[in-house]
Amino acid sequence: MWPWHRHICPLQEPGAGKARAARLRMGDRALGWVRAGYNTLPRSWQAVKAVRVTCGPQGLHCWRRPSRSPGTPTHGCHLRVGAGGSSLFLPGSPAPRRVLVVRGCSLPTADAEKTPGYWNKGARMRLESALALQPVAWRAKNIILFMGDGMGLPTMSAARIYKGQLAGGSGEESVLAMETFPHVALAKTYTIDRQVPDSAGTGTAYLCGVKANAKTLGLSGAAVYGKCRTTFGNEVDSILHRARLAGKSVGIVTTTRVQHASPGAAYAHSASRSWYADANMPKEALRDGCKDIAYQLVHNTDINVILGGGRMYMTPKRTPDPEYPEDPAQNGTRKDGLDLIAEWLNAKQGARYVWDKKGLDAVEDDSVSHLMGLFEPKDLKYELNRNASTDPSIVEMTEKAIRILRRNPNGFFLFVEGGRIDHGHHSGRAKQALMEAVMLDRAVARAGELTSPSDTLTVVTADHSHVFTFGGNTLRGTSIFGLAPKKAKDKRAYTSILYGNGPGYSIRDGGRPAASLPAAEDKDYRQQAAVPLETETHSGEDVVVLAQGPMAHLFHGVQEQHYIAHAMAYAACLEPYATEPGCRAARRASHGTQCSSQPLLALLALCVAGHMVGG
């Protein structure tokens, strides 16, 4: 075990009321000064004392535990860095179990940014981190795949700024939790039949490992959209399904209906993404033996945790909804008379069903083997419209899922979708979309606090992008929803955020209406679009893939989107890679071979430098 504490100098106290500081070293290499607010570090802590502070909670969590198998560390630490609480595994730290929480802010001044030294120092730190970065080459016990539906690079950039502005900052220098991940790739999103894809074809790619046709779920490219008979013999299994067959617990969390395209690709085989219930299917498809997506949710794969929306597709026609019993539009829709919720409960020992936040909060993590929570008849409410007392957030659902799934000693696979990013963009309401992206990032941060990158591979990606952009030469610190500083050629103001097409197109009195504040800051404001469409469309550019944990280095370069499923399967020794070298040892120990110091040194360097604001 590597003696981390020997390489971190004791904290110095320059004087009462001043910040404590220490020089963090990696061997003979100084990584720079790290600071924490005065009186925030306990004098009795003699192990690892140094953390770099930005805004928000940070901390170092050290632990001891009995070793259950060879190669399993018996003690170590997690370094929590950044407002989102990113996590880093440090083996061998001899500190007793305790949590250090540091609160404070260390941000550059405007004058500091004007000096070349500020940027040079930050760049040097990042360069040294990159030089020290080494792959974490053992196998993953757990996999969490976060997917932001429609979260293209412009959306990520705007969400980063919005996150910073929500915290009271300028925004541009903010860091998303997902952006602290050390490994990055791009994924090409086209489907077999479309240059600009949909969520069903892309979901089949990144979950099942094959490119497919648009609007089809869990089927190879031989299947034809809407043709039931082309389903049979063309089914492809998702990584979630393969993880369950390998003995892992599996779960789905989504802010859409659980029968929607993205989560549906994890368990369903359907010639149409729109076949939510039998009532949504043509008679010919029913006659030919195809099953609706809700039916397949209950019968195809033994899923341990299912959290999202979609109640109406699970119960017989005219069944009153428990939350909206007086609204017939929210009633059950099934024509076959099946109560799929009751079927699911009866088939699972230790299963629980809930439909509101109160019910979810009441579920004890160790009391259930299976949990289904359906919190709306269709999709969940936007975060900006959510009732926090009755409706769970994506962060709360993600935490509940992890706490239940991680009890399995064989590990788990969890798919988490921020699905309403996509819906916000389709409706031309950028504020709704960006808040959904910020919430997905908060779920990423919370997952990092509940798991360890020593045994958990965490991947964040998107299925596709949108015709969303922001520009207009806006000044530093301008609200991401604000106006460009100069008027357009028509002498009318316009917002920085614009859409290439969609419902925001408008002509009044022979021209487009001028944008104005505070109207443009409203959560339901529709930014202007160049081309009139009922709903804004997807776009076809590549999407980012970010990864941390075991085998995260497999995510690199520009890849086809279906590669994501293969890299995850290889990392966790799932089919078709279950017999690859190292998989037998991975089954004996929760995270393979003993950790060497060099990869962890590299990760520590990247973690510290990644939260230096400069460069």
Secondary structure, 3 states (H helix, E strand, C coil): CCCHHHHECCCECCCCCCCEEEEEEECCEEEEEEEECCCCCCCCCCCCCCCCCCCEEEEEEEEECCCCCCCCCCEEEEEEECCCCEEEEEECCCCCCEEEEEEECCCCCHHHHCCHHHHHHHHHHHHHHHHHCCCCCCCCCEEEEEEECCCCHHHHHHHHHHHHHHCCCCCCCCCCHHHHCCEEEEEECCCCCCCCCCHHHHHHHHHHCCCCCCCCECECCCCCCCCHHHCCCCECCCHHHHHHHCCCEEEEEEEEECCCHHHHCCCCCECCCCCCCHHHCCHHHHHCCCCCHHHHHHHCCCCCEEEEECHHHCCECCCCCCCCCCCHHHCCCECCCCCHHHHHHHHCCCEEEECCHHHHHHCCCCCCCEEEEECCCCCCCCHHHCCCCCCCCHHHHHHHHHHHHCCCCCCEEEEEEECHHHHHHHCCCHHHHHHHHHHHHHHHHHHHHHCCCCCEEEEEEECCEECEEECCCCCCCCCCCCECCCCCCCCCCCECEEEEEECCCCCECCECCCCCCCHHHCCCCCCCEEEECCCCCEECCCEEEEEECCCHHHCCEEEECCHHHHHHHHHCCCCCCCCCCCHHHHHHCCCCCCCCHHHHHHHHHHHHHHCCCCC
